[in-house]
Each structure stands twice: as structure tokens, then as C-alpha cells.
């Protein structure tokens, strides 16, 4: 799963247990072109909000 690889590359995957990982996958899952995908934009916006980052500022 690409989303899990991204979390792993960001060193976030090891912080999650199975329940949390499954909930993240379900929360950000969207159906695109007849297949399941992840809404990365919403994920990034929510992650930035939780971290206290201002929108649009790297």
C-alpha cells in the first residue's frame, strides 16, 4: 500500500499500532476511478493542523 510506504518513509508508521493504522486508512480512503485511493491532500491538511503549522507555509 502506497500510503503505508509514505508513512514509513516519514518515520510515522512505527508510531502506529494496527488499530490506528486501519483507522487512518479508513478515514482518508476515497474511491477514484473505480479503485480505492487515499485523499493525501486532506491527510496533509489535517496533519499540518494537528502540528500547528500555518496553511501554505512550508
N, C-alpha and C positions, 0 to 999 in steps of 0.2 A: 504494500500500500504506500503510495507516494506521500501521503500526509504523515504517516508514521516515520518515513525516512526523513522528512523535513524536520519533524520534532526531534528525531535522533541527531540530525546534523546540528541543530540548535542546542543540543545537550539538555533537552527538556523531557525526552522520553523516559529517562531513568528516574525522573521525579514522580512519575505516574504509576499507580497500581492498575490492575486490569479493569476494575470498575470505572476509574476515572478516564482511562483511555477509551473505553467503549462509549462513555457518555460524551466525550469530546467528539468522537467520530459521528455519533448520532446528532449532536447539537448542530454541527456545521455541515451535515450531509445535505446535498441538493441533487436533484435529478436534472441532468443536462444531456440532450441528445440521446435519450433512452438509456442512459447509464448513470450510476451513482458517481458523484464527484464531491469535492469539498469546496465550500464557499470561503476561499482564502482571504478575500477582502474583508468579510465580516470578522473572521478569526483575527486578522491583524488589527482591525479597529478595536475589537474587544480587548485584545491583549495590550494594546497601547493604552487604552482607558484604564485598565487594571494597574498598569505600571505608572500611571500618572503622566504619560507623555502628551504633549500638545499635538493635536492633529496637524499633519502636513509638515512637521518639523522633524528632520532626521535625527 
